Structures are given as structure tokens and as C-alpha cells.
């Protein structure tokens, strides 16, 4: 569980910003969005293949 303790003489806005950073770094919202709808395993494989092809093209382009 993520929590933030507000320090002495610290504004609420600053504490909220620290909390937001912690949430984005832990990728809780990404996991939540992924679980909102079911994706078939075949679709996951297809997306993984597309991603690997894009990364390979990017690596190849950088090496030129």
C-alpha cells in the first residue's frame, strides 16, 4: 500500500505531488487499466510481436 506522511511545515500540495510520483513509479494505475477489460491471449501475443518488431527496427535504425 502506498502512503505519504506529511512532514512538518510541508504544504498539502507538495505531499500530493509526492504521492502522485509514487503512484506513477509503482505503475498501479497501468495495472488497473489493463485489468479493466479482458484481452485474449492471442491478442496479447500479437501486440507483443508488434512491439518487438518496432523495437528491432528502432535498434537497427540507430546502428546505421
C-alpha positions in Angstrom: 0.0 0.0 0.0 1.3 3.4 -0.9 1.1 6.2 1.6 2.7 9.6 2.2 3.4 11.1 5.6 3.0 14.9 5.6 6.2 16.4 7.1 6.3 19.4 9.4 5.9 22.7 7.5 5.1 20.9 4.3 2.2 22.1 2.2 -0.6 19.6 1.2 0.1 20.3 -2.5 3.7 19.2 -2.2 2.6 16.0 -0.3 0.0 15.3 -3.1 2.7 15.7 -5.7 5.0 13.2 -3.9 2.1 10.8 -3.7 1.4 11.1 -7.5 5.1 10.4 -8.2 5.0 7.3 -6.0 1.8 6.1 -7.8 3.2 6.6 -11.3 6.5 4.9 -10.4 4.8 1.9 -8.9 2.6 1.6 -12.1 -0.5 0.9 -10.1 -2.8 2.8 -12.5 -1.3 1.0 -15.5 -2.2 -2.4 -14.0 -5.6 -1.1 -13.1 -6.3 0.0 -16.6 -5.1 -3.3 -18.0 -7.4 -5.3 -15.8 -10.5 -3.2 -16.8 -11.1 -5.4 -19.9 -10.1 -8.8 -20.9 -7.7 -9.3 -23.8 -7.4 -12.7 -25.4 -4.0 -14.4 -25.2 -3.8 -14.4 -29.0 -4.2 -10.6 -29.0 -1.5 -10.2 -26.3 0.9 -12.3 -28.4 0.1 -10.2 -31.5 0.7 -7.0 -29.6 4.0 -8.4 -28.2 5.2 -9.3 -31.7 4.3 -5.8 -33.0 6.2 -4.3 -30.1 9.3 -6.5 -30.7 9.3 -5.6 -34.4 9.1 -1.9 -33.6 12.0 -2.2 -31.1 14.1 -4.2 -33.6 13.5 -1.6 -36.3 14.5 1.2 -33.9 17.7 -0.7 -32.9 18.6 -1.3 -36.5 18.0 2.3 -37.4 20.2 3.6 -34.5 23.0 1.3 -35.5 23.3 2.7 -39.0 
